[in-house]
């Protein structure tokens, strides 16, 4: 059985998720697990897909970065699948499919995953340099504090008898943030 896995990082990327699902189905995926979650978060649908796979099955993804957050993780997933007799197929490899059931594709996967990791690290380095320059020029202020603007509202609600957990829920902030503006209070 060919099982597809599609992922985008945010809910704003709905079209990207739909495109992945469409491409996976067009390429023969009989079942597709899809989710909109950052690669840093728990990926429940990926866990379901990996658990579903059996000997002789194939896991298909549109691109390697949809499956793993690092070269090490990608190669770890591939090694686990291979040990279980499951193939991995990556669709978007310059018009060619990369199928890890052959040794050349395994080599290419390793190389391409390394290049992708390198690209991401270079991008983050440039981003850090840009932020440092903006800070030095006095143009970077960082994110504006959101809860600080609600400090008086928090204190007034608490003085009126409202519980910190309820205040936090109503204002859409963390309970610990509410406690920061209540002198003498300890989070419980």
C-alpha positions in Angstrom: 0.0 0.0 0.0 1.2 3.5 -0.8 0.6 5.9 2.1 1.0 9.6 1.7 2.0 12.2 4.3 1.4 15.9 3.7 2.2 18.8 6.1 2.3 22.6 6.2 3.5 24.6 9.1 0.6 27.0 9.4 -3.1 27.1 8.7 -2.5 30.0 6.3 -0.8 27.4 4.0 -4.1 25.6 3.1 -3.4 25.8 -0.6 0.0 24.2 -0.1 -1.5 21.3 1.9 -4.2 20.7 -0.8 -1.5 20.7 -3.5 0.5 18.1 -1.6 -2.5 15.9 -1.1 -3.4 16.2 -4.8 0.1 15.4 -5.9 0.3 12.4 -3.6 -3.0 11.0 -4.7 -2.0 11.5 -8.4 1.2 9.6 -7.7 -0.7 6.6 -6.4 -1.2 7.2 -2.7 -4.1 5.2 -1.5 -4.3 6.8 1.9 -3.1 10.3 2.8 -2.4 11.6 6.3 -2.3 15.4 6.3 -1.8 18.0 9.0 -1.1 21.7 9.5 1.5 21.9 12.3 5.0 23.2 12.7 7.7 20.6 12.3 8.8 21.5 15.8 5.4 20.5 17.3 4.1 17.0 17.9 3.0 15.7 14.5 0.2 13.3 15.4 -0.7 12.4 11.8 2.9 11.6 11.0 3.0 9.3 14.0 -0.3 7.7 12.8 1.1 7.2 9.3 4.4 5.7 10.5 2.4 3.3 12.9 0.1 2.3 10.0 2.8 1.2 7.6 3.6 -2.5 7.2 6.2 -4.6 5.4 6.0 -4.0 1.7 4.2 -0.6 2.1 5.6 2.7 0.8 5.5 6.1 2.6 5.3 8.9 0.0 6.0 12.6 0.6 6.1 15.6 -1.7 9.4 16.9 -0.3 11.8 15.8 2.4 11.2 18.9 4.5 7.6 18.0 4.9 8.7 14.8 6.6 11.6 15.8 8.8 13.0 18.8 10.5 16.7 17.8 10.1 19.0 15.6 8.1 19.4 13.3 11.1 15.7 13.0 11.6 15.1 12.3 8.0 17.8 9.6 7.8 16.5 8.1 11.1 12.9 7.9 9.7 14.3 6.3 6.5 16.4 3.8 8.5 13.4 2.8 10.6 11.2 2.4 7.5 13.9 0.4 5.8 14.4 -1.9 8.8 10.6 -2.6 8.7 10.6 -3.3 5.0 8.9 0.0 4.1 10.0 2.1 1.2 10.2 5.9 1.2 9.4 7.9 -2.0 10.0 11.6 -2.3 8.2 13.2 -5.3 9.8 16.6 -5.9 13.3 15.8 -6.8 13.8 17.8 -10.0 11.1 15.9 -11.9 12.3 12.5 -10.7 11.0 10.4 -7.9 13.5 9.5 -5.2 12.8 5.9 -4.1 14.9 4.7 -1.2 14.3 1.1 -2.1 17.4 1.4 -4.2 20.9 2.3 -3.0 21.4 5.3 -5.4 18.3 7.0 -4.1 19.4 6.5 -0.5 22.7 8.2 -1.3 20.8 11.1 -3.1 18.4 11.4 -0.1 21.4 11.8 2.2 23.0 14.4 0.0 19.8 16.4 -0.6 18.9 16.4 3.1 22.3 17.7 3.9 22.0 20.5 1.4 18.5 21.4 2.7 19.9 21.6 6.2 22.8 23.8 5.0 20.4 26.1 3.2 18.3 26.5 6.4 21.3 27.2 8.5 22.6 29.8 6.1 19.2 31.5 6.0 19.0 31.6 9.8 22.6 33.0 9.9 21.6 35.8 7.5 18.5 36.5 9.6 20.5 36.8 12.8 23.0 39.2 11.0 20.1 41.3 9.8 18.5 41.5 13.2 21.9 42.4 14.8 22.4 45.2 12.2 18.9 46.5 12.7 19.4 46.6 16.5 22.8 48.4 16.1 21.0 51.0 13.9 18.2 51.3 16.4 15.6 50.0 14.0 14.8 46.7 15.7 12.6 46.9 18.8 11.6 43.3 19.0 8.1 42.1 19.6 5.9 44.5 21.6 4.9 43.1 25.0 1.3 42.1 24.7 0.3 41.4 28.3 2.0 44.6 29.7 -0.6 46.6 27.9 -3.3 44.8 29.8 -1.8 45.2 33.3 -4.4 47.6 34.6 -7.2 45.5 33.2 -5.7 42.4 34.9 -5.4 44.2 38.3 -8.9 45.6 38.1 -10.4 42.3 37.2 -8.5 40.6 40.1 -9.6 43.4 42.5 -13.2 42.8 41.4 -12.8 39.1 42.5 -12.1 37.4 39.2 -9.8 34.4 39.4 -6.4 34.6 37.6 -7.2 31.5 35.5 -10.5 33.1 34.3 -8.7 36.4 33.6 -6.1 34.6 31.5 -8.7 32.8 29.5 -10.8 35.8 28.9 -7.8 37.9 27.8 -6.2 35.1 25.8 -2.9 35.1 27.8 -1.0 32.6 29.9 -2.0 32.3 33.5 1.6 32.9 34.5 1.4 36.2 32.7 -1.6 37.3 34.8 0.3 36.4 38.0 3.2 38.6 37.0 0.9 41.6 37.3 -0.6 40.6 40.7 1.8 41.6 43.5 2.2 39.0 46.2 0.6 36.3 44.1 2.2 32.9 43.4 1.2 30.7 40.5 -0.5 27.5 41.6 
